[in-house]
Every structure is written in C-alpha cells, then in structure tokens.
Amino acid sequence: MASEQSKDQSCAEGSGPGCDVSSIMLIAFLGLFLSGYNNFMVAIALIEIKPAFQLGSIAVGLVLAATFLGMLIGGATLGRLADIMGRRPVMILNMCMIAAFALLSSFAANAPELIIMRLLMGIGIGAGYPIGSTYVADVSSSHDRGARMTLAFCGWGFGALACGLVGWTLLSVVPPTLGWRLMLASGAIPAIIALVVIRTRCLPESHCWKSSQSLEPLPFRTLLSRSYRTTTLAALLPWFLMDLPVYGIGLLIPTVLLQLHVGGSNAVVLSTCGLSIFTLLGFAVAYYTIDRFGRRQLQIIGFIGMAVLFTILAVAGAGINKFALLAMFAGIQIFINAGPNTTTWIVAAEVFPTRLRASGQGSATAFSRIGAASGAFFLPVIDAKAGLGAAFAVVAIASVIAAIITGIYLPETARCDLKH
C-alpha cells in the first residue's frame, strides 16, 4: 500500500499550526459516545415507551431502526460535506442536530413523532462517524494511529455503559410517564459538552485537510472507480454484516433477558449494563494490539469468534441457561469490539486519500446503517415469528461471510502512511 501512496508527513502528529490533538480526540470520543448512548438508550426506554404508546412488533422495529436510517443519510451527505467544507464546521453542525433532536424526541406525543425525531437525530449521529475518524486520522502518525483511533472509538462503549447506568437509575426512581422522556433528553448533554469544548478550545481545522485543498479535487464517483472499487467494497461490506448483530441482537438483549426471566426491568438493565464492561474489555484488547498485529487479522479473528458463539446460541435457542446466555453474550462483546466493531470504523478512514477520506468513511457508515436498520427491524420480527435460534443463525452466517470478505479483499493499513 505504501508504494502507491503519496506520503503526507505534514499531517502526522498534528504538526499543523495550532493543532490541538487532545481536543480533537475528545470531540471524536464524544461523537462516538453519543452513538452508543442514544442508540442503546432507546432500547431501555422502550420498556416504558412500548406500553405507553401500545407499540406492536412492527412499530418497535421502526422506532429502533429510525436512528439508523438517519445515520445512513448523515454519514453519506455530511461525510461528503466534511471533505468539501472541512471537518470543524460540519462537526459543529452535527453536534447541534443531535442536541436539538434528542431534546425534541423526549416531547414526542406518539410513535410517529418519536420516529421522526429519532431519524433527524440520527442524521447528526451518522455524521459523527466520518468526521471523528477522519479528524483523528488526519493528525496521527502511522505507528500509533490505530491506538489513537481505538481510544476515540471507545466513546461508543462508554456511551453504551453510561446509558445502562442512567437508564437503570431513571427506571428505579422516576415514574414511567416521565422516565423514558428523561432518558431520551439526556442524549443531548454530551453534544452540548462537545460544542462547549469546540468553542472554548478554539478547535482548529485539520491541517491535513487544508493542505489537500491545493490538490485537484476528487469527485465522489472516484470511490467506485477501477482504482478504488475493491477497496470501497472491502470497507463497506464487512461493516454492513457486522452491524446486523451489533444492533440487531444488541438492541434485543433487554427483550431476550426478559423472555428468559433474568428478573424484572431493573435486573435486565443492570445485566445489560454489566455486558457493556466486556465491550470495554474488547476495546482494551484492540488498543494494545491493533498497531502490532494489524486491522485485518483482528477483524478476521473477531468475525470467526462471533460466528462460533452465535452458532452455539442458534443451536441452543430459547432453551439455553440464563447464566450460559450471559457468558455467551460477554464473549460476543469481546470478539466484536476487539475486532470488527473497532477495525471497520478505523479502516474506512485509512484506505482513502484525504480528499475522499470523510466521503469514503461516510459511505461506509451509511451502508453499515442499512445493516443496523435491517438488524434492528428484522431480527425482532424473526424472533417473534421463528424464535431466538433463527435470529442467532442469521447473524452467525453473516459473520462467516464477513470473515471471508475480509480475508480476501481487505488491505492492511497498519503502519502505512495515509494518501494525500
């Protein structure tokens, strides 16, 4: 890969004038925190929303899928905008959107209003993926870029953990008519914090992006040109297949635990929160190994581990012991987050040149949201119609396919300088 790259040494280590790497990483961290927090908070809030709005399985699927559909739009459109206008102004726009529509969703009077607000908020969340990843990639050197990007992506895991703690607290102390509204409104707080950081730290534009503006622009269609077609598909398809279980099964966990009589609502939320610790453990494994062993190898191992555990769950079905189920889910969280949940986000920001970096990563984000929305919508329906075993079998097959695609087509980007 290095032989065909124009090396961008001026972008490494934030060497541009006035670059504040720590603030850029914090903003990227908060962008991913917002994704983990808001996407999984709605699964907890549905414990109270479902009876309040008398939602059926189709309506539940639409509520869960709405944010992902918005992320599809945000990743594709605002990601491209970040290559044209710069990382900083689009980051401000996406944080404003998240804050505004998280608050508005808490005032929803019915399911259609809630779905619309979640979709609009998702546009802002989706933009955070390409902007945050490209921002950090722009200012990192090749030897530790993976670790830095993993550290930023940890925000997703901390968001998922925080939503469990906040959700459990609100379920415990706040009446149901108010609890779910506070859960959804709380998703605006990290976005407001990010806006304050951008304002007070005078966050600079990426020097790497500014340097690339002297070169000939690359149109969006370049992503599907002969030179980039295989790379683009290798970035898109595994992420799509990975998001089927991450969100489809992940959002089902509270429902699954209720079905298996783990306990009441509070016990279910605490169990879900406990599983988030294994998410962070997976990120820790990725942080210490991703620059040493490479993205490709971690991604293959993660997909294979997921396939094995989901196959076991598919065979066991609803008859599995609840403690064995929790152990399986814990193992899945480690494999997912030490592997493809982290690597797909990172690789999509590394395989494209600066002039297309946010566009390519945003396209991968958008395509992955189709997987997330499909999982969030169809897996609960499959569970309701055919049982948990069938839902687990679907994602086991998807994991095997993703491992094969990664092994054949994905280039290794560890320790490679980024193209300008």
Helices and strands as residue ranges (DSSP letters): G 2-4, G 9-14, H 21-53, H 57-85, H 87-105, H 111-138, H 145-173, H 176-185, G 186-188, H 189-200, H 207-212, G 220-224, H 229-243, I 244-249, G 250-252, H 253-259, H 265-293, H 295-316, G 317-319, H 322-338, H 340-347, G 354-356, H 357-386, H 388-409
